[in-house]
Amino acid sequence: MATVDLIGSSPGFRAVLENVERIAPTDSTVLIQGETGTGKEMIARAIHDASPRRQNRFVTLNCAAIPSALLESELFGHERGAFTGAVTQTAGRFQAADHGTLFLDEIGDLPLDLQPKLLRVLQEGEFERLGGGRTIQADVRVITATNQDLVRMVEERKFRADLFYRLDVLPITLPPLREREDDIPLLAEHFMRKFAQRLGKSIDFIPADVMRVLKRHHWPGNIRELQNVIERSVILTTGPGLDLWAIRLDSPKAVSPSSNTLVEAQRAHIVAALRRSNWVVSGPRGAAVELGLRRSTLSAMMQRLKIQREASPQGAT
């Protein structure tokens, strides 16, 4: 298998890995589909690393990140004088990936006027630089990825049917993290160890209550969201176990009951620390010290979570 870390044992992810093993030895194009954050580039790298091309370059290009006017030059290169500012001849990504692999992410954002040129290089293995007339040969294995519904885009004439069928030779669909519940502990522990080592911190385990919260969350941002949450938690944790209060999952337009569960758990953790400190926030015996937070940070969290000091039974203030 590839040198890339591929973590997971759920049935859906095992099926993906089996596809990677079957697909990698070929030179056929691959279309990887899945929601944002599911690890499409990771799978593309795994295919490259397990292929006969692994000794050559793995070149990437995000089609959505490059302005349409510059995308042709990025793909195929340009000649000197091809446009204002083109002061030298420049090679494109196809030439850079010769004998290797080119990964085109967000392929659904490729402009319609460029799609025939991509189709040509996929079919014929040749192209011209922008502003040039010399045909250039390129031996490139192309892997594409998208979180869009290309079939619907073809029906709506926003994506060429002939290009879609040329890309869809070997399709792979990545399951979202919410369908890989058994993989969440493996991924969370992997990210915890990774970031703890990077930050020089001794964090050895994820407590059961934290893991329950992680497994119940809907994860609209998938693996990328989980990685960000664990990194943030490692930064804020002060003890040997990942702190529950450090887990903050801010899903846009809260989408699942687990979001409320998480907020309640975070709120309860902070309230418990405040009770132990007799509602003293700062100082050596204050809740902020116990939680490993600055006073201002804890105060801001209390305000966000609407935490107010409880009146004592004796009416003390």
ZIBELBEL-V537584 format. One record per residue. N is the residue number from 1. RES is the residue in three letters. SS is DSSP state (H for helix, E for strand, L for the rest). PHI is phi in whole degrees, 0 to 359 (none if undefined). OMEGA is omega in radians with two decimals (NA if undefined). Layout:
BEGIN
((N & RES & SS & PHI & OMEGA) (N & RES & SS & PHI & OMEGA))
END
This chain:
BEGIN
((1 & MET & L & none & -3.04) (2 & ALA & L & 291 & 3.10) (3 & THR & L & 281 & -3.13) (4 & VAL & L & 288 & 3.06) (5 & ASP & L & 293 & 3.08) (6 & LEU & L & 241 & -2.98) (7 & ILE & L & 252 & 3.09) (8 & GLY & L & 152 & 3.13) (9 & SER & L & 230 & 3.13) (10 & SER & L & 292 & -3.11) (11 & PRO & H & 304 & -3.13) (12 & GLY & H & 297 & -3.12) (13 & PHE & H & 284 & 3.07) (14 & ARG & H & 298 & 3.10) (15 & ALA & H & 296 & 3.09) (16 & VAL & H & 297 & -3.12) (17 & LEU & H & 296 & 3.09) (18 & GLU & H & 296 & 3.08) (19 & ASN & H & 295 & 3.12) (20 & VAL & H & 301 & -3.13) (21 & GLU & H & 297 & -3.13) (22 & ARG & H & 285 & -3.03) (23 & ILE & H & 279 & -2.97) (24 & ALA & H & 307 & -3.07) (25 & PRO & L & 291 & -3.10) (26 & THR & L & 272 & 3.05) (27 & ASP & L & 250 & -3.07) (28 & SER & L & 290 & 3.10) (29 & THR & L & 290 & -3.12) (30 & VAL & E & 233 & 3.04) (31 & LEU & E & 245 & 3.13) (32 & ILE & E & 260 & -3.13) (33 & GLN & E & 242 & -3.14) (34 & GLY & L & 167 & 3.13) (35 & GLU & L & 296 & 3.07) (36 & THR & L & 302 & 3.06) (37 & GLY & L & 87 & -3.11) (38 & THR & L & 276 & 3.08) (39 & GLY & L & 99 & -3.09) (40 & LYS & H & 295 & 3.12) (41 & GLU & H & 293 & 3.10) (42 & MET & H & 300 & 3.13) (43 & ILE & H & 292 & 3.09) (44 & ALA & H & 299 & 3.10) (45 & ARG & H & 295 & 3.12) (46 & ALA & H & 297 & 3.10) (47 & ILE & H & 298 & 3.12) (48 & HIS & H & 299 & -3.07) (49 & ASP & H & 292 & 3.12) (50 & ALA & L & 261 & -3.05) (51 & SER & L & 258 & 3.06) (52 & PRO & L & 297 & -3.13) (53 & ARG & L & 270 & -2.98) (54 & ARG & L & 297 & 3.11) (55 & GLN & L & 280 & 3.14) (56 & ASN & L & 253 & -2.93) (57 & ARG & L & 285 & 2.95) (58 & PHE & E & 251 & -3.04) (59 & VAL & E & 252 & -3.11) (60 & THR & E & 240 & 3.03) (61 & LEU & E & 208 & 3.06) (62 & ASN & E & 267 & -3.05) (63 & CYS & L & 294 & -3.13) (64 & ALA & L & 276 & -3.04) (65 & ALA & L & 267 & -3.08) (66 & ILE & L & 249 & 3.08) (67 & PRO & L & 305 & -3.07) (68 & SER & H & 306 & -3.10) (69 & ALA & H & 294 & -3.10) (70 & LEU & H & 256 & -3.00) (71 & LEU & H & 294 & 3.12) (72 & GLU & H & 299 & 3.10) (73 & SER & H & 296 & 3.12) (74 & GLU & H & 298 & -3.12) (75 & LEU & H & 285 & -2.95) (76 & PHE & H & 247 & -3.10) (77 & GLY & L & 85 & 3.13) (78 & HIS & E & 212 & 3.07) (79 & GLU & L & 270 & 3.07) (80 & ARG & L & 300 & 3.12) (81 & GLY & L & 85 & -3.11) (82 & ALA & L & 295 & 3.09) (83 & PHE & L & 202 & -3.13) (84 & THR & L & 302 & -3.13) (85 & GLY & L & 97 & 3.11) (86 & ALA & L & 276 & -3.03) (87 & VAL & L & 271 & 3.11) (88 & THR & L & 222 & 3.01) (89 & GLN & L & 288 & -3.07) (90 & THR & E & 228 & 3.09) (91 & ALA & L & 280 & 3.10) (92 & GLY & L & 264 & -3.07) (93 & ARG & H & 292 & 3.12) (94 & PHE & H & 297 & 3.13) (95 & GLN & H & 292 & 3.13) (96 & ALA & H & 295 & -3.09) (97 & ALA & L & 265 & -3.11) (98 & ASP & L & 306 & -3.09) (99 & HIS & L & 70 & 3.10) (100 & GLY & L & 236 & -3.07) (101 & THR & E & 234 & 3.04) (102 & LEU & E & 247 & 3.11) (103 & PHE & E & 256 & 3.13) (104 & LEU & E & 255 & 3.14) (105 & ASP & E & 275 & -3.13) (106 & GLU & L & 53 & -3.09) (107 & ILE & H & 296 & 3.10) (108 & GLY & H & 295 & 3.13) (109 & ASP & H & 267 & 3.10) (110 & LEU & L & 291 & -3.10) (111 & PRO & L & 302 & -3.12) (112 & LEU & H & 302 & -3.08) (113 & ASP & H & 288 & 3.10) (114 & LEU & H & 267 & -3.05) (115 & GLN & H & 297 & 3.08) (116 & PRO & H & 297 & -3.14) (117 & LYS & H & 288 & 3.06) (118 & LEU & H & 292 & 3.12) (119 & LEU & H & 301 & -3.13) (120 & ARG & H & 298 & -3.10) (121 & VAL & H & 291 & 3.07) (122 & LEU & H & 292 & -3.08) (123 & GLN & H & 276 & -3.01) (124 & GLU & H & 254 & -3.11) (125 & GLY & L & 71 & -3.13) (126 & GLU & E & 212 & -3.10) (127 & PHE & E & 199 & 2.99) (128 & GLU & E & 240 & 3.01) (129 & ARG & L & 293 & 3.08) (130 & LEU & E & 299 & -3.13) (131 & GLY & L & 84 & -3.13) (132 & GLY & L & 238 & 3.14) (133 & GLY & L & 241 & -3.11) (134 & ARG & L & 277 & 3.12) (135 & THR & E & 282 & -3.13) (136 & ILE & E & 245 & 3.11) (137 & GLN & E & 271 & 3.11) (138 & ALA & L & 215 & 3.08) (139 & ASP & L & 260 & -2.99) (140 & VAL & L & 231 & 2.99) (141 & ARG & E & 268 & -3.05) (142 & VAL & E & 255 & 3.02) (143 & ILE & E & 240 & 3.14) (144 & THR & E & 241 & 3.13) (145 & ALA & E & 212 & 3.10) (146 & THR & E & 200 & 2.97) (147 & ASN & L & 253 & -3.14) (148 & GLN & L & 262 & 3.10) (149 & ASP & L & 271 & -3.07) (150 & LEU & H & 293 & 3.11) (151 & VAL & H & 299 & 3.10) (152 & ARG & H & 295 & 3.13) (153 & MET & H & 296 & 3.07) (154 & VAL & H & 296 & 3.13) (155 & GLU & H & 298 & -3.14) (156 & GLU & L & 271 & 3.12) (157 & ARG & L & 62 & 3.05) (158 & LYS & L & 260 & 3.11) (159 & PHE & L & 213 & -3.07) (160 & ARG & L & 291 & 3.14) (161 & ALA & H & 295 & -3.10) (162 & ASP & H & 295 & 3.09) (163 & LEU & H & 289 & 3.12) (164 & PHE & H & 302 & -3.11) (165 & TYR & H & 293 & 3.10) (166 & ARG & H & 286 & 3.13) (167 & LEU & H & 280 & -2.96) (168 & ASP & L & 271 & -3.14) (169 & VAL & L & 295 & -3.14) (170 & LEU & E & 235 & -3.11) (171 & PRO & E & 277 & 3.01) (172 & ILE & E & 229 & 3.08) (173 & THR & E & 247 & -3.12) (174 & LEU & L & 271 & 3.11) (175 & PRO & L & 287 & 3.07) (176 & PRO & L & 291 & -3.07) (177 & LEU & H & 297 & 3.14) (178 & ARG & H & 296 & 3.07) (179 & GLU & H & 263 & -3.14) (180 & ARG & L & 234 & -3.04) (181 & GLU & H & 304 & -3.12) (182 & ASP & H & 293 & -3.13) (183 & ASP & H & 272 & -3.08) (184 & ILE & H & 300 & 3.11) (185 & PRO & H & 300 & 3.14) (186 & LEU & H & 296 & -3.14) (187 & LEU & H & 292 & -3.12) (188 & ALA & H & 298 & 3.14) (189 & GLU & H & 292 & 3.08) (190 & HIS & H & 298 & -3.14) (191 & PHE & H & 293 & 3.11) (192 & MET & H & 300 & 3.14) (193 & ARG & H & 296 & -3.12) (194 & LYS & H & 299 & -3.07) (195 & PHE & H & 282 & 3.08) (196 & ALA & H & 296 & 3.11) (197 & GLN & H & 295 & -3.13) (198 & ARG & H & 297 & -3.09) (199 & LEU & H & 266 & 3.13) (200 & GLY & L & 68 & -3.12) (201 & LYS & L & 250 & 3.12) (202 & SER & L & 260 & 3.07) (203 & ILE & L & 239 & -2.92) (204 & ASP & L & 257 & -3.04) (205 & PHE & E & 204 & 3.05) (206 & ILE & E & 251 & -3.11) (207 & PRO & L & 303 & -3.08) (208 & ALA & H & 301 & -3.11) (209 & ASP & H & 292 & 3.08) (210 & VAL & H & 293 & -3.11) (211 & MET & H & 296 & 3.10) (212 & ARG & H & 298 & 3.12) (213 & VAL & H & 296 & -3.14) (214 & LEU & H & 298 & -3.08) (215 & LYS & H & 287 & -3.12) (216 & ARG & H & 275 & -3.07) (217 & HIS & L & 290 & -3.08) (218 & HIS & L & 284 & 3.11) (219 & TRP & L & 55 & 3.09) (220 & PRO & L & 297 & 3.10) (221 & GLY & L & 266 & 3.04) (222 & ASN & H & 59 & -3.02) (223 & ILE & H & 297 & 3.13) (224 & ARG & H & 298 & 3.11) (225 & GLU & H & 294 & 3.12) (226 & LEU & H & 300 & 3.14) (227 & GLN & H & 299 & -3.14) (228 & ASN & H & 295 & 3.13) (229 & VAL & H & 296 & -3.13) (230 & ILE & H & 292 & 3.11) (231 & GLU & H & 299 & 3.14) (232 & ARG & H & 298 & -3.12) (233 & SER & H & 292 & 3.10) (234 & VAL & H & 298 & 3.14) (235 & ILE & H & 299 & -3.03) (236 & LEU & H & 270 & -3.10) (237 & THR & L & 286 & 3.14) (238 & THR & L & 248 & -3.10) (239 & GLY & L & 259 & -3.12) (240 & PRO & L & 282 & 3.12) (241 & GLY & E & 246 & -3.12) (242 & LEU & E & 300 & -3.04) (243 & ASP & L & 283 & 3.11) (244 & LEU & H & 295 & -3.10) (245 & TRP & H & 296 & -3.11) (246 & ALA & H & 283 & -3.14) (247 & ILE & L & 280 & 3.10) (248 & ARG & L & 229 & -3.11) (249 & LEU & L & 252 & -3.11) (250 & ASP & L & 257 & 3.13) (251 & SER & L & 277 & 3.10) (252 & PRO & L & 302 & 3.09) (253 & LYS & L & 55 & -3.05) (254 & ALA & L & 349 & -2.93) (255 & VAL & L & 251 & -3.06) (256 & SER & L & 214 & 3.12) (257 & PRO & H & 300 & -3.12) (258 & SER & H & 297 & 3.12) (259 & SER & H & 298 & 3.10) (260 & ASN & H & 295 & 3.11) (261 & THR & H & 301 & -3.12) (262 & LEU & H & 295 & 3.14) (263 & VAL & H & 299 & 3.12) (264 & GLU & H & 297 & 3.14) (265 & ALA & H & 294 & 3.12) (266 & GLN & H & 296 & 3.14) (267 & ARG & H & 297 & -3.13) (268 & ALA & H & 297 & -3.13) (269 & HIS & H & 294 & 3.14) (270 & ILE & H & 291 & 3.12) (271 & VAL & H & 300 & 3.13) (272 & ALA & H & 299 & 3.12) (273 & ALA & H & 293 & 3.12) (274 & LEU & H & 294 & 3.10) (275 & ARG & H & 295 & 3.14) (276 & ARG & H & 295 & 3.13) (277 & SER & L & 266 & -3.08) (278 & ASN & L & 58 & 3.09) (279 & TRP & L & 64 & 2.99) (280 & VAL & L & 271 & -3.07) (281 & VAL & L & 274 & -3.05) (282 & SER & L & 253 & -3.13) (283 & GLY & L & 92 & -3.06) (284 & PRO & L & 298 & 3.14) (285 & ARG & L & 250 & -3.12) (286 & GLY & L & 280 & -3.12) (287 & ALA & H & 296 & -3.13) (288 & ALA & H & 299 & 3.12) (289 & VAL & H & 295 & -3.13) (290 & GLU & H & 299 & -3.10) (291 & LEU & H & 275 & -3.13) (292 & GLY & L & 73 & -3.10) (293 & LEU & L & 244 & 2.92) (294 & ARG & L & 288 & 3.14) (295 & ARG & H & 303 & -3.10) (296 & SER & H & 295 & 3.12) (297 & THR & H & 293 & 3.13) (298 & LEU & H & 297 & 3.12) (299 & SER & H & 299 & 3.13) (300 & ALA & H & 294 & 3.11) (301 & MET & H & 293 & 3.11) (302 & MET & H & 297 & 3.12) (303 & GLN & H & 293 & -3.12) (304 & ARG & H & 295 & -3.11) (305 & LEU & L & 268 & 3.13) (306 & LYS & L & 57 & 3.11) (307 & ILE & L & 264 & 3.10) (308 & GLN & L & 237 & -3.11) (309 & ARG & L & 299 & 3.11) (310 & GLU & L & 277 & 3.08) (311 & ALA & L & 285 & 3.12) (312 & SER & L & 287 & 3.14) (313 & PRO & L & 302 & -3.11) (314 & GLN & L & 276 & -3.13) (315 & GLY & L & 81 & 3.12) (316 & ALA & L & 291 & 3.11) (317 & THR & L & 248 & NA))
END
